[in-house]
Amino acid sequence: MDTDTERSKKLVDTFIQELFTHGDTDAVDRYLAPDLVHHAPPPFTDMPDGREGLRAMGTTIRAAAPDWHSDLELLLAEGDHVVERFTASGIHRGELFGVAPTGKTLVLSGINMYRVQDARIAEMWSQVDVIGLLRPLGLA
């Protein structure tokens, strides 16, 4: 059954896989509304707002861990909202937050909630385990 809810879930999953797992920064232009609002947690709050912040986030994480991939654990949707629980990881091979490559596995788990409007992601809330990401870098 191809409902709006199912299309929204597919949109979110495709966006995450294309940007973070495949490193395709053009996914930002394809899947995000031009006026996207992203409620980002630290340490990502110092990045640009909206779409450019997510593009920068994707670029930064893939430069630090070229094999970065996001594994979807749960995807729920109701109305115009989609919630994703994920674990993402990769080997630290490039500088991240001022830390030279360590060769350690970096892991980021979290929950994102998206609001979809007109077949684009219009708003995003992120709650991620920042301490778990920073610990192998010696920053936590």
N, CA, C and O of each residue as an XYZ file, in Angstrom:
560
protein
N       0.851     -1.182      0.000
C       0.000      0.000      0.000
C       0.896      1.244      0.000
O       1.757      1.381      0.868
N       0.704      2.132     -0.946
C       1.528      3.332     -1.098
C       0.760      4.536     -0.558
O       0.128      5.267     -1.321
N       0.816      4.739      0.740
C       0.124      5.853      1.375
C       1.079      7.026      1.559
O       2.289      6.882      1.380
N       0.542      8.177      1.913
C       1.389      9.338      2.213
C       2.365      9.012      3.335
O       3.524      9.425      3.296
N       1.894      8.269      4.339
C       2.748      7.900      5.468
C       3.905      7.028      5.000
O       5.046      7.250      5.408
N       3.635      6.049      4.159
C       4.693      5.176      3.644
C       5.667      5.956      2.773
O       6.873      5.715      2.821
N       5.150      6.891      1.976
C       6.030      7.726      1.144
C       6.918      8.604      2.021
O       8.089      8.811      1.702
N       6.375      9.119      3.120
C       7.165      9.943      4.037
C       8.266      9.123      4.691
O       9.392      9.602      4.830
N       7.959      7.893      5.093
C       8.973      7.018      5.686
C      10.087      6.721      4.675
O      11.270      6.750      5.016
N       9.702      6.441      3.452
C      10.697      6.158      2.413
C      11.554      7.397      2.146
O      12.767      7.280      1.971
N      10.944      8.570      2.115
C      11.670      9.826      1.917
C      12.748     10.002      2.985
O      13.898     10.301      2.663
N      12.382      9.818      4.244
C      13.331      9.997      5.350
C      14.463      8.985      5.248
O      15.634      9.356      5.334
N      14.130      7.720      5.068
C      15.163      6.689      4.995
C      16.095      6.925      3.812
O      17.312      6.800      3.947
N      15.541      7.261      2.668
C      16.357      7.515      1.481
C      17.283      8.702      1.706
O      18.459      8.648      1.347
N      16.762      9.776      2.299
C      17.593     10.949      2.577
C      18.784     10.581      3.459
O      19.922     10.916      3.132
N      18.532      9.899      4.570
C      19.599      9.544      5.504
C      20.638      8.653      4.833
O      21.839      8.871      4.991
N      20.187      7.660      4.093
C      21.128      6.755      3.436
C      21.959      7.484      2.375
O      23.169      7.278      2.283
N      21.313      8.326      1.581
C      22.052      9.016      0.521
C      23.058     10.013      1.095
O      24.191     10.085      0.619
N      22.656     10.791      2.120
C      23.569     11.793      2.670
C      24.659     11.158      3.523
O      25.844     11.385      3.278
N      24.280     10.373      4.511
C      25.260      9.913      5.491
C      25.954      8.606      5.103
O      27.160      8.478      5.313
N      25.240      7.646      4.550
C      25.882      6.377      4.195
C      26.627      6.480      2.872
O      27.713      5.916      2.733
N      26.064      7.191      1.896
C      26.695      7.277      0.578
C      27.455      8.583      0.358
O      28.181      8.706     -0.629
N      27.307      9.556      1.249
C      28.049     10.806      1.134
C      27.586     11.723      0.018
O      28.352     12.572     -0.438
N      26.356     11.571     -0.428
C      25.814     12.383     -1.520
C      25.212     13.671     -0.949
O      24.052     13.682     -0.536
N      25.990     14.746     -0.924
C      25.512     16.001     -0.339
C      24.397     16.651     -1.159
O      23.698     17.528     -0.650
N      24.218     16.243     -2.411
C      23.105     16.763     -3.205
C      21.759     16.255     -2.695
O      20.714     16.785     -3.072
N      21.776     15.230     -1.841
C      20.533     14.739     -1.231
C      19.854     15.848     -0.446
O      18.629     15.869     -0.332
N      20.641     16.769      0.096
C      20.092     17.923      0.823
C      19.142     18.698     -0.073
O      18.060     19.093      0.362
N      19.536     18.918     -1.316
C      18.708     19.689     -2.248
C      17.486     18.899     -2.719
O      16.429     19.475     -2.975
N      17.636     17.590     -2.832
C      16.540     16.753     -3.327
C      15.446     16.506     -2.287
O      14.270     16.422     -2.639
N      15.817     16.391     -1.018
C      14.859     15.912     -0.015
C      14.463     16.918      1.057
O      13.482     16.699      1.768
N      15.195     18.005      1.187
C      14.895     18.969      2.240
C      14.242     20.225      1.681
O      14.630     20.723      0.624
N      13.247     20.730      2.401
C      12.607     21.988      2.007
C      13.643     23.115      2.073
O      14.525     23.092      2.931
N      13.543     24.098      1.175
C      14.500     25.203      1.178
C      14.571     25.927      2.526
O      15.627     26.442      2.895
N      13.465     25.968      3.254
C      13.435     26.678      4.535
C      13.429     25.705      5.725
O      12.862     26.000      6.776
N      14.068     24.544      5.541
C      14.145     23.533      6.596
C      14.590     24.143      7.926
O      15.500     24.971      7.970
N      13.939     23.725      8.997
C      14.355     24.095     10.355
C      14.896     22.828     10.996
O      14.195     21.820     11.088
N      16.163     22.885     11.446
C      16.776     21.734     12.113
C      17.109     22.117     13.550
O      17.901     23.027     13.796
N      16.501     21.419     14.482
C      16.768     21.621     15.903
C      17.900     20.650     16.240
O      17.651     19.494     16.582
N      19.156     21.130     16.139
C      20.335     20.276     16.260
C      20.919     20.329     17.666
O      20.902     21.375     18.316
N      21.439     19.183     18.133
C      22.096     19.152     19.447
C      23.559     19.567     19.332
O      24.129     19.519     18.242
N      24.178     19.977     20.446
C      25.630     20.177     20.425
C      26.286     18.830     20.098
O      25.699     17.814     20.469
N      27.402     18.729     19.463
C      28.310     19.787     19.044
C      27.981     20.328     17.666
O      28.789     21.046     17.077
N      26.808     19.998     17.141
C      26.452     20.411     15.792
C      25.782     21.781     15.738
O      25.442     22.258     14.656
N      25.589     22.418     16.890
C      24.920     23.717     16.910
C      25.791     24.828     16.324
O      25.279     25.903     16.007
N      27.101     24.590     16.173
C      27.955     25.624     15.598
C      27.992     25.565     14.071
O      28.700     26.349     13.439
N      27.246     24.653     13.484
C      27.174     24.549     12.027
C      26.095     25.497     11.515
O      25.263     25.967     12.291
N      26.104     25.776     10.230
C      25.074     26.670      9.668
C      23.666     26.136      9.944
O      23.479     24.953     10.230
N      22.696     27.020      9.853
C      21.305     26.628     10.049
C      20.774     25.897      8.811
O      21.339     25.978      7.721
N      19.685     25.195      9.024
C      18.912     24.617      7.932
C      19.651     23.616      7.088
O      20.462     22.831      7.580
N      19.354     23.659      5.796
C      19.910     22.682      4.856
C      21.433     22.686      4.845
O      22.062     21.628      4.799
N      22.017     23.864      4.888
C      23.483     23.933      4.811
C      24.143     23.315      6.031
O      25.257     22.798      5.941
N      23.464     23.362      7.169
C      23.986     22.699      8.360
C      24.025     21.189      8.192
O      24.996     20.540      8.583
N      22.968     20.630      7.611
C      22.954     19.189      7.378
C      23.960     18.787      6.300
O      24.572     17.722      6.384
N      24.128     19.633      5.296
C      25.145     19.365      4.266
C      26.536     19.365      4.921
O      27.355     18.485      4.654
N      26.791     20.364      5.782
C      28.075     20.447      6.484
C      28.277     19.256      7.410
O      29.382     18.723      7.509
N      27.212     18.839      8.089
C      27.287     17.694      8.983
C      27.660     16.435      8.199
O      28.532     15.673      8.615
N      26.999     16.227      7.071
C      27.306     15.067      6.234
C      28.732     15.100      5.726
O      29.422     14.081      5.739
N      29.179     16.262      5.279
C      30.543     16.417      4.770
C      31.556     16.172      5.876
O      32.543     15.468      5.666
N      31.321     16.746      7.055
C      32.242     16.619      8.182
C      32.385     15.173      8.627
O      33.499     14.679      8.802
N      31.271     14.502      8.808
C      31.324     13.134      9.328
C      31.922     12.178      8.303
O      32.657     11.263      8.673
N      31.617     12.376      7.014
C      32.178     11.490      5.986
C      33.666     11.750      5.773
O      34.402     10.828      5.421
N      34.128     12.993      5.980
C      35.569     13.277      5.883
C      36.317     12.620      7.041
O      37.450     12.169      6.873
N      35.694     12.567      8.198
C      36.320     11.958      9.370
C      36.247     10.438      9.329
O      37.161      9.759      9.797
N      35.178      9.905      8.778
C      34.964      8.450      8.717
C      34.379      8.105      7.354
O      33.160      8.014      7.211
N      35.232      7.913      6.350
C      34.745      7.683      4.981
C      33.834      6.460      4.829
O      33.067      6.374      3.870
N      33.915      5.524      5.766
C      33.059      4.342      5.697
C      31.802      4.500      6.559
O      31.113      3.519      6.836
N      31.505      5.731      6.980
C      30.352      6.005      7.848
C      29.086      5.450      7.220
O      28.844      5.615      6.025
N      28.287      4.792      8.039
C      27.003      4.275      7.555
C      25.990      4.334      8.685
O      26.329      4.209      9.862
N      24.766      4.525      8.304
C      23.669      4.637      9.260
C      22.777      3.407      9.141
O      22.267      3.085      8.068
N      22.604      2.732     10.273
C      21.754      1.551     10.315
C      20.426      1.914     10.962
O      20.383      2.350     12.112
N      19.360      1.732     10.225
C      18.021      2.022     10.703
C      17.563      0.922     11.646
O      17.585     -0.256     11.289
N      17.148      1.302     12.850
C      16.658      0.330     13.825
C      15.138      0.355     13.931
O      14.509     -0.669     14.201
N      14.556      1.523     13.718
C      13.105      1.653     13.828
C      12.680      2.877     13.040
O      13.349      3.910     13.081
N      11.578      2.767     12.327
C      11.028      3.881     11.567
C       9.519      3.856     11.744
O       8.849      2.918     11.312
N       8.987      4.893     12.382
C       7.560      5.006     12.657
C       7.039      6.291     12.045
O       7.772      7.272     11.920
N       5.787      6.283     11.667
C       5.197      7.497     11.106
C       3.737      7.602     11.506
O       3.020      6.608     11.625
N       3.327      8.845     11.708
C       1.923      9.151     11.942
C       1.677     10.552     11.419
O       2.406     11.487     11.748
N       0.651     10.688     10.605
C       0.363     11.994     10.025
C       1.555     12.470      9.218
O       2.067     11.741      8.369
N       2.000     13.699      9.482
C       3.126     14.258      8.730
C       4.463     14.108      9.457
O       5.452     14.725      9.060
N       4.503     13.293     10.519
C       5.733     13.094     11.290
C       6.285     11.678     11.109
O       5.540     10.700     11.055
N       7.623     11.603     11.016
C       8.341     10.343     10.923
C       9.397     10.346     12.011
O      10.094     11.342     12.205
N       9.517      9.227     12.727
C      10.531      9.090     13.778
C      11.449      7.940     13.404
O      11.005      6.854     13.031
N      12.744      8.212     13.517
C      13.774      7.247     13.151
C      14.674      7.008     14.363
O      15.148      7.959     14.984
N      14.908      5.735     14.698
C      15.946      5.390     15.678
C      17.056      4.712     14.893
O      16.794      3.825     14.080
N      18.299      5.126     15.136
C      19.413      4.658     14.319
C      20.675      4.474     15.152
O      20.791      4.985     16.265
N      21.609      3.735     14.585
C      22.988      3.691     15.052
C      23.851      3.852     13.818
O      23.709      3.112     12.845
N      24.748      4.829     13.866
C      25.659      5.079     12.750
C      27.085      4.880     13.253
O      27.376      5.102     14.428
N      27.968      4.459     12.352
C      29.346      4.229     12.780
C      30.295      4.268     11.597
O      29.895      4.179     10.436
N      31.572      4.404     11.938
C      32.632      4.393     10.944
C      33.978      4.491     11.636
O      34.054      4.845     12.813
N      35.042      4.175     10.904
C      36.404      4.234     11.444
C      36.938      5.653     11.311
O      36.861      6.250     10.237
N      37.478      6.194     12.399
C      38.001      7.562     12.452
C      39.308      7.645     11.655
O      40.375      7.294     12.159
N      39.209      8.113     10.406
C      40.363      8.199      9.506
C      40.718      9.625      9.092
O      41.710      9.832      8.394
N      39.926     10.608      9.510
C      40.196     12.010      9.204
C      39.890     12.857     10.429
O      39.208     12.401     11.347
N      40.386     14.070     10.447
C      40.187     14.943     11.600
C      38.698     15.161     11.886
O      37.887     15.325     10.974
N      38.365     15.158     13.178
C      36.994     15.429     13.608
C      37.053     16.224     14.903
O      37.683     15.787     15.866
N      36.411     17.376     14.941
C      36.391     18.260     16.111
C      37.805     18.553     16.598
O      38.050     18.638     17.801
N      38.743     18.707     15.647
C      40.121     19.033     15.981
C      40.972     17.852     16.406
O      42.131     18.035     16.779
N      40.429     16.651     16.358
C      41.166     15.457     16.775
C      41.668     14.724     15.532
O      40.897     14.400     14.628
N      42.985     14.468     15.509
C      43.589     13.723     14.407
C      43.041     12.293     14.383
O      42.551     11.802     15.400
N      43.120     11.626     13.234
C      42.597     10.264     13.119
C      43.172      9.335     14.190
O      44.369      9.358     14.477
N      42.297      8.523     14.769
C      42.696      7.583     15.818
C      42.622      6.134     15.352
O      43.219      5.257     15.977
N      41.904      5.869     14.269
C      41.702      4.499     13.828
C      40.633      3.773     14.633
O      40.350      2.601     14.382
N      40.037      4.469     15.602
C      38.998      3.862     16.432
C      37.642      3.930     15.719
O      37.425      4.770     14.846
N      36.746      3.034     16.107
C      35.388      3.065     15.580
C      34.594      4.136     16.320
O      34.540      4.146     17.549
N      33.990      5.019     15.568
C      33.113      6.048     16.125
C      31.680      5.552     15.975
O      31.309      5.005     14.936
N      30.881      5.746     17.017
C      29.491      5.296     16.993
C      28.611      6.450     17.451
O      28.903      7.111     18.447
N      27.544      6.680     16.720
C      26.560      7.694     17.080
C      25.182      7.051     17.002
O      24.739      6.630     15.934
N      24.518      6.981     18.140
C      23.153      6.477     18.127
C      22.218      7.616     18.484
O      22.618      8.581     19.135
N      20.984      7.499     18.058
C      20.053      8.569     18.362
C      18.678      8.358     17.768
O      18.364      7.334     17.162
N      17.886      9.378     17.978
C      16.517      9.419     17.475
C      16.323     10.757     16.782
O      16.645     11.810     17.333
N      15.796     10.704     15.579
C      15.447     11.914     14.839
C      13.950     11.893     14.567
O      13.369     10.845     14.287
N      13.343     13.055     14.653
C      11.943     13.192     14.265
C      11.884     14.208     13.135
O      12.544     15.245     13.186
N      11.103     13.909     12.131
C      10.979     14.751     10.945
C       9.524     15.129     10.740
O       8.613     14.361     11.046
N       9.327     16.334     10.214
C       7.999     16.739      9.748
C       8.105     16.884      8.241
O       8.943     17.627      7.731
N       7.243     16.164      7.537
C       7.256     16.165      6.080
C       6.112     17.035      5.579
O       4.976     16.930      6.040
N       6.441     17.892      4.627
C       5.435     18.770      4.020
C       5.730     18.874      2.535
O       6.868     19.142      2.150
N       4.737     18.670      1.705
C       4.880     18.763      0.247
C       6.026     17.882     -0.270
O       6.822     18.309     -1.107
N       6.094     16.649      0.244
C       7.070     15.641     -0.191
C       8.523     16.056      0.050
O       9.427     15.601     -0.651
N       8.739     16.912      1.034
C      10.083     17.336      1.451
C      10.137     17.339      2.977
O       9.117     17.518      3.643
N      11.316     17.142      3.515
C      11.503     17.259      4.959
C      11.550     18.743      5.292
O      12.427     19.465      4.819
N      10.596     19.196      6.113
C      10.472     20.622      6.426
C      11.045     20.981      7.791
O      11.461     22.117      8.019
N      11.065     19.996      8.704
C      11.561     20.269     10.050
C      12.145     18.979     10.612
O      11.678     17.881     10.311
N      13.193     19.140     11.446
C      13.882     17.975     11.985
C      14.330     18.268     13.409
O      14.867     19.337     13.696
N      14.103     17.302     14.297
C      14.573     17.377     15.682
C      15.526     16.207     15.885
O      15.223     15.086     15.477
N      16.669     16.454     16.510
C      17.661     15.399     16.717
C      17.999     15.251     18.194
O      18.233     16.238     18.892
N      18.020     14.028     18.651
C      18.512     13.680     19.985
C      19.508     12.540     19.775
O      19.128     11.418     19.443
N      20.791     12.850     19.976
C      21.832     11.868     19.703
C      22.754     11.721     20.907
O      22.847     12.615     21.748
N      23.435     10.579     20.977
C      24.380     10.286     22.052
C      25.719     10.930     21.715
O      26.629     10.272     21.211
N      25.826     12.212     21.997
C      27.036     12.975     21.690
C      28.222     12.457     22.507
O      29.335     12.363     21.990
N      27.991     12.122     23.774
C      29.074     11.625     24.633
C      29.656     10.340     24.041
O      30.873     10.158     24.029
N      28.799      9.458     23.556
C      29.275      8.227     22.936
C      30.134      8.492     21.707
O      31.071      7.742     21.435
N      29.830      9.539     20.968
C      30.625      9.914     19.794
C      31.948     10.542     20.211
O      32.980     10.270     19.597
N      31.935     11.372     21.240
C      33.126     12.104     21.654
C      34.112     11.270     22.482
O      35.310     11.553     22.485
N      33.615     10.245     23.180
C      34.463      9.433     24.059
C      35.673      8.835     23.338
O      36.786      8.981     23.843
N      35.522      8.169     22.182
C      36.705      7.601     21.527
C      37.687      8.663     21.021
O      38.841      8.355     20.723
N      37.225      9.909     20.925
C      38.088     11.003     20.500
C      38.852     11.615     21.671
O      39.708     12.479     21.482
N      38.534     11.158     22.881
C      39.168     11.711     24.080
C      38.581     13.062     24.474
O      39.198     13.805     25.237
N      37.409     13.383     23.969
C      36.775     14.676     24.244
C      35.685     14.588     25.300
O      35.055     15.594     25.627
N      35.457     13.392     25.837
C      34.419     13.221     26.880
C      34.903     12.231     27.920
O      34.187     11.944     28.880
